[in-house]
Amino acid sequence: MAIIENSSVLVTGGAGFIGSNIIDKLMNQGNRVVCLDNFSTGKRDNIAHHLPNANFKLIDGDIRDFATCTKATQGVDFVLHQAALGSVPRSIKDPITTNEVNVTGFLNMLVASSDAGVKRFVYAASSSTYGDSKELPKVEERIGNPLSPYAVTKYVNELYANVFSSVYKMEIIGLRYFNVFGPRQDPNGAYAAVIPLFVKSLISKTSPLINGDGNFSRDFTYVANVVQANELAATTTSTEAINTVYNIACGTRTTLNELFSVIKGELSAFDAEIVHTKAIYGPERAGDVPHSLASISKAQKFLDYMPTHSFSQGIKEAIGWYWENLA
Ligand SMILES: NC(=O)c1ccc[n+]([C@@H]2O[C@H](COP(=O)([O-])OP(=O)(O)OC[C@H]3O[C@@H](n4cnc5c(N)ncnc54)[C@H](O)[C@@H]3O)[C@@H](O)[C@H]2O)c1
């Protein structure tokens, strides 16, 4: 499988959950890595182990500042753009900041990368772009109307990417991630994702809240699959494969009720009492799509993407990590 080697790579949002997992792999492969992050949701702990390494450079800065983007892109082969404000509820509460980071910041990064002549720009797109489309599985060519400010920003990223590939002749690939999970995904704060939230509640034997009746479903994707997709997208030499977007997922879906019971089962191996914890149910959340399932055929065909971790393999690894780090 193609991997990034002997390269200089800028990872924006590199102190975050996905970005730091990407950086670990790039550093293990001996690349030179620049991490640009403003630590708004990312953590120093996620990258602290690389700070002594001469191949690693941290820029504590903001993608909303164009001069910072220009500095970060100098001499870089690939940009793996992960920095953004995630979370649908956050974007509903504060659409202005979400737009500034996710749209203006994205545009800054595109212009700076174009000016610097980077070889390829790979960015984190989102399954939220499918919006109100009811079609399952989701195929890249058919999207619905966005259901949240966050979804709008991620769709606008795709529109800008198309324009920059045609007008500025940049090589760009967007990866529509579907509900990513794994080590370092933050269980704390108002906008934590469902898997770390469930894990944290269950470890402390308190009942997690399920929004809705638990029958909503997601294509939960282990972070190693997302790291793989970034490497493949950066290194593909096929001209057919570039200047487009791909679903990055497992191609299977799990309801929230199933998720709760799988996590409970895994954690019960560490503490048998956890099995008695029950979930509580609350109202559905605004902006949530009921079901999400990806077709991954396009990524398989053009990028040779092949998930190394199924949902259940990924959950086992993630739970092991949370037990070591949270319990
Ligand atoms: N986690 C998922 O399920 C998922 C799904 C679809 C898309 N995505 C996208 O993947 C990317 C990474 O998400 P994540 O889950 O790792 O989230 P995260 O919050 O852990 O990481 C985002 C990182 O970006 C940094 N950042 C935010 N604003 C910034 C700014 N103005 N300047 C510089 N850095 C900034 C944060 O400090 C953080 O380190 C995001 O673009 C997100 O929208 C994530």
The ligand as an SDF file (V2000), in Angstrom:
LIG
                    3D

 44 48  0  0  0  0  0  0  0  0999 V2000
  -14.4070   13.1550   13.9250 N   0  0  0  0  0  0  0  0  0  0  0  0
  -15.2860   12.9270   12.9770 C   0  0  0  0  0  0  0  0  0  0  0  0
  -16.1380   12.0330   13.0820 O   0  0  0  0  0  0  0  0  0  0  0  0
  -15.2820   13.7290   11.6990 C   0  0  0  0  0  0  0  0  0  0  0  0
  -16.2320   13.4300   10.7030 C   0  0  0  0  0  0  0  0  0  0  0  0
  -16.2250   14.1750    9.5290 C   0  0  0  0  0  0  0  0  0  0  0  0
  -15.2810   15.1670    9.3440 C   0  0  0  0  0  0  0  0  0  0  0  0
  -14.3880   15.4550   10.3470 N   0  0  0  0  0  0  0  0  0  0  0  0
  -13.4150   16.5270   10.1190 C   0  0  0  0  0  0  0  0  0  0  0  0
  -12.1260   16.0270   10.4160 O   0  0  0  0  0  0  0  0  0  0  0  0
  -11.2940   17.0880   10.8810 C   0  0  0  0  0  0  0  0  0  0  0  0
  -10.6230   16.6950   12.1880 C   0  0  0  0  0  0  0  0  0  0  0  0
  -11.6410   16.4400   13.1530 O   0  0  0  0  0  0  0  0  0  0  0  0
  -11.3330   15.8480   14.6050 P   0  0  0  0  0  0  0  0  0  0  0  0
  -12.4410   14.9240   14.9160 O   0  0  0  0  0  0  0  0  0  0  0  0
   -9.9450   15.3790   14.6850 O   0  0  0  0  0  0  0  0  0  0  0  0
  -11.5740   17.1330   15.5060 O   0  0  0  0  0  0  0  0  0  0  0  0
  -10.6160   17.8360   16.5690 P   0  0  0  0  0  0  0  0  0  0  0  0
  -11.4390   18.9410   17.1590 O   0  0  0  0  0  0  0  0  0  0  0  0
  -10.0350   16.8370   17.5010 O   0  0  0  0  0  0  0  0  0  0  0  0
   -9.4580   18.4300   15.6720 O   0  0  0  0  0  0  0  0  0  0  0  0
   -9.5270   19.6660   15.0160 C   0  0  0  0  0  0  0  0  0  0  0  0
   -8.2150   20.3840   15.2670 C   0  0  0  0  0  0  0  0  0  0  0  0
   -8.2450   21.6370   14.5530 O   0  0  0  0  0  0  0  0  0  0  0  0
   -7.7110   22.6340   15.4230 C   0  0  0  0  0  0  0  0  0  0  0  0
   -8.2620   23.9290   15.0330 N   0  0  0  0  0  0  0  0  0  0  0  0
   -9.5560   24.3480   15.1510 C   0  0  0  0  0  0  0  0  0  0  0  0
   -9.6640   25.6090   14.7340 N   0  0  0  0  0  0  0  0  0  0  0  0
   -8.4360   25.9950   14.3180 C   0  0  0  0  0  0  0  0  0  0  0  0
   -7.9160   27.2100   13.8040 C   0  0  0  0  0  0  0  0  0  0  0  0
   -8.7000   28.2860   13.6370 N   0  0  0  0  0  0  0  0  0  0  0  0
   -6.6050   27.2640   13.4800 N   0  0  0  0  0  0  0  0  0  0  0  0
   -5.7960   26.1860   13.6770 C   0  0  0  0  0  0  0  0  0  0  0  0
   -6.2350   25.0200   14.1900 N   0  0  0  0  0  0  0  0  0  0  0  0
   -7.5340   24.9310   14.4960 C   0  0  0  0  0  0  0  0  0  0  0  0
   -8.1540   22.2180   16.8100 C   0  0  0  0  0  0  0  0  0  0  0  0
   -7.4190   22.8190   17.8640 O   0  0  0  0  0  0  0  0  0  0  0  0
   -7.9800   20.7120   16.7390 C   0  0  0  0  0  0  0  0  0  0  0  0
   -6.6740   20.3290   17.1210 O   0  0  0  0  0  0  0  0  0  0  0  0
  -12.1910   18.3070   10.9490 C   0  0  0  0  0  0  0  0  0  0  0  0
  -12.0400   19.0280    9.7540 O   0  0  0  0  0  0  0  0  0  0  0  0
  -13.5800   17.7220   11.0320 C   0  0  0  0  0  0  0  0  0  0  0  0
  -14.5590   18.6100   10.5490 O   0  0  0  0  0  0  0  0  0  0  0  0
  -14.3670   14.7580   11.5120 C   0  0  0  0  0  0  0  0  0  0  0  0
  1  2  1  0
  2  3  2  0
  2  4  1  0
  4  5  1  0
  4 44  2  0
  5  6  2  0
  6  7  1  0
  7  8  2  0
  8  9  1  0
  8 44  1  0
  9 10  1  0
  9 42  1  0
 10 11  1  0
 11 12  1  0
 11 40  1  0
 12 13  1  0
 13 14  1  0
 14 15  2  0
 14 16  1  0
 14 17  1  0
 17 18  1  0
 18 19  2  0
 18 20  1  0
 18 21  1  0
 21 22  1  0
 22 23  1  0
 23 24  1  0
 23 38  1  0
 24 25  1  0
 25 26  1  0
 25 36  1  0
 26 27  1  0
 26 35  1  0
 27 28  2  0
 28 29  1  0
 29 30  1  0
 29 35  2  0
 30 31  1  0
 30 32  2  0
 32 33  1  0
 33 34  2  0
 34 35  1  0
 36 37  1  0
 36 38  1  0
 38 39  1  0
 40 41  1  0
 40 42  1  0
 42 43  1  0
M  CHG  2   8   1  16  -1
M  END
$$$$
